[in-house]
Amino acid sequence: MDNQSYNQSPQNYNQMPPYPPQNQGGSKGLAIASMVLGIVALVLSCTGWIAIICGLLAVIMGGVSLGKKMGGKGMAIAGLVCGIVALIPAIIVITTAASILSELGI
């Protein structure tokens, strides 16, 4: 028998090194922007147009972030909910102001 075959370990010269772990969650930028805009819309919900713009952007960005399964799912949901909740009083303020202005003839 050949003693060399027992003492040598197999060498794999063609084996590639393992890849570094990939970020599975993706970018959290849209989720963060959605949450920030949703909070801003909530704070400014009595101002009317600013709240509607921020609220709509929060809803859109949160929906896109959830639809593409990007990172920051909780922040995207928070932005979506805050944006929707902020839209309700903003729409009420705008319709009330428009009604008052039309009654005054302005």
Sine and cosine of phi, psi and omega as CSV:
sin_phi,cos_phi,sin_psi,cos_psi,sin_omega,cos_omega
0.00,0.00,0.39,-0.92,-0.04,-1.00
-0.99,-0.12,0.90,-0.44,-0.05,-1.00
-0.97,0.26,-0.37,0.93,-0.04,-1.00
-0.93,0.36,-0.54,0.84,-0.04,-1.00
-0.93,0.36,-0.42,0.91,0.03,-1.00
-0.99,0.15,-0.46,0.89,-0.10,-0.99
-1.00,-0.02,-0.27,0.96,-0.06,-1.00
-1.00,-0.08,0.68,-0.73,0.08,-1.00
-1.00,-0.06,0.55,-0.84,0.00,-1.00
-0.93,0.37,0.66,-0.75,-0.01,-1.00
-0.92,-0.39,0.79,-0.61,0.02,-1.00
-0.95,-0.30,0.99,-0.11,0.00,-1.00
-0.98,0.20,-0.33,0.94,-0.04,-1.00
-1.00,-0.01,-0.02,1.00,-0.05,-1.00
-0.97,0.23,0.77,-0.64,0.00,-1.00
-1.00,0.06,0.49,-0.87,0.07,-1.00
-0.93,0.36,0.44,-0.90,-0.02,-1.00
-0.92,0.40,0.51,-0.86,0.02,-1.00
-0.96,0.26,0.51,-0.86,0.07,-1.00
-0.93,0.36,0.44,-0.90,-0.02,-1.00
-0.89,0.46,0.67,-0.74,0.00,-1.00
-1.00,-0.01,0.47,-0.88,0.06,-1.00
-0.97,0.24,0.96,-0.29,-0.07,-1.00
-0.97,0.25,-0.44,0.90,-0.10,-0.99
-0.98,0.18,-0.41,0.91,-0.04,-1.00
0.99,0.13,-0.18,-0.98,-0.05,-1.00
-0.98,0.21,0.58,-0.82,0.01,-1.00
-0.97,-0.24,0.14,0.99,-0.10,-0.99
-0.87,0.50,-0.72,0.69,0.00,-1.00
-0.91,0.40,-0.61,0.79,0.00,-1.00
-0.92,0.40,-0.67,0.74,0.02,-1.00
-0.91,0.41,-0.70,0.71,0.01,-1.00
-0.89,0.46,-0.63,0.77,0.03,-1.00
-0.89,0.46,-0.70,0.72,-0.02,-1.00
-0.92,0.39,-0.69,0.72,-0.01,-1.00
-0.89,0.45,-0.72,0.70,0.01,-1.00
-0.91,0.41,-0.58,0.82,0.06,-1.00
-0.90,0.44,-0.66,0.75,0.02,-1.00
-0.93,0.38,-0.68,0.73,0.05,-1.00
-0.87,0.48,-0.67,0.75,0.02,-1.00
-0.90,0.45,-0.62,0.78,0.04,-1.00
-0.90,0.43,-0.70,0.72,-0.02,-1.00
-0.91,0.42,-0.63,0.78,-0.06,-1.00
-0.99,-0.17,0.41,0.91,-0.11,-0.99
-0.91,0.42,-0.32,0.95,0.02,-1.00
-1.00,-0.02,0.00,1.00,-0.02,-1.00
-1.00,0.03,-0.27,0.96,0.06,-1.00
1.00,-0.03,-0.98,-0.22,-0.17,-0.99
-0.90,0.44,-0.63,0.78,0.00,-1.00
-0.89,0.45,-0.67,0.74,0.01,-1.00
-0.92,0.40,-0.61,0.79,0.00,-1.00
-0.92,0.39,-0.69,0.72,0.01,-1.00
-0.89,0.45,-0.75,0.66,0.00,-1.00
-0.90,0.43,-0.65,0.76,0.00,-1.00
-0.91,0.42,-0.69,0.72,0.04,-1.00
-0.90,0.44,-0.68,0.74,0.04,-1.00
-0.89,0.45,-0.62,0.78,0.03,-1.00
-0.90,0.44,-0.68,0.73,0.00,-1.00
-0.91,0.41,-0.68,0.73,-0.01,-1.00
-0.91,0.43,-0.76,0.66,-0.03,-1.00
-0.91,0.42,-0.63,0.77,0.04,-1.00
-0.91,0.42,-0.65,0.76,0.04,-1.00
-0.91,0.42,-0.66,0.75,0.03,-1.00
-0.91,0.41,-0.67,0.74,0.00,-1.00
-0.90,0.45,-0.65,0.76,0.03,-1.00
-0.95,0.30,-0.60,0.80,-0.02,-1.00
-0.92,0.39,-0.60,0.80,0.00,-1.00
-1.00,0.02,0.04,1.00,0.00,-1.00
0.81,0.59,0.73,0.68,0.05,-1.00
-0.99,0.14,0.09,-1.00,-0.01,-1.00
-0.94,0.34,0.24,-0.97,0.05,-1.00
0.97,0.24,0.72,0.70,-0.05,-1.00
-0.86,0.51,-0.67,0.74,-0.01,-1.00
-0.90,0.43,-0.66,0.75,0.03,-1.00
-0.93,0.38,-0.60,0.80,0.03,-1.00
-0.91,0.42,-0.66,0.75,0.04,-1.00
-0.91,0.41,-0.67,0.75,0.02,-1.00
-0.88,0.47,-0.68,0.73,0.03,-1.00
-0.90,0.43,-0.64,0.77,0.02,-1.00
-0.89,0.46,-0.73,0.68,-0.02,-1.00
-0.92,0.39,-0.71,0.70,0.00,-1.00
-0.88,0.47,-0.64,0.77,0.01,-1.00
-0.90,0.43,-0.68,0.73,0.01,-1.00
-0.92,0.40,-0.69,0.72,-0.01,-1.00
-0.91,0.41,-0.58,0.82,0.00,-1.00
-0.96,0.29,-0.45,0.89,-0.01,-1.00
-0.92,0.39,-0.53,0.85,-0.08,-1.00
-0.89,0.45,-0.83,0.56,0.01,-1.00
-0.92,0.39,-0.50,0.86,0.02,-1.00
-0.90,0.43,-0.66,0.75,0.03,-1.00
-0.92,0.40,-0.63,0.78,0.04,-1.00
-0.89,0.45,-0.69,0.73,0.00,-1.00
-0.89,0.46,-0.70,0.72,-0.03,-1.00
-0.92,0.39,-0.69,0.72,0.00,-1.00
-0.92,0.38,-0.60,0.80,0.05,-1.00
-0.92,0.40,-0.70,0.71,0.01,-1.00
-0.90,0.44,-0.66,0.75,0.03,-1.00
-0.90,0.43,-0.62,0.78,0.03,-1.00
-0.91,0.41,-0.69,0.72,0.01,-1.00
-0.90,0.43,-0.69,0.73,0.00,-1.00
-0.91,0.42,-0.60,0.80,0.02,-1.00
-0.95,0.32,-0.54,0.84,0.06,-1.00
-0.93,0.36,-0.56,0.83,0.01,-1.00
-0.99,0.17,-0.20,0.98,0.02,-1.00
0.99,0.14,0.39,0.92,0.00,-1.00
-1.00,-0.07,0.00,0.00,0.00,0.00
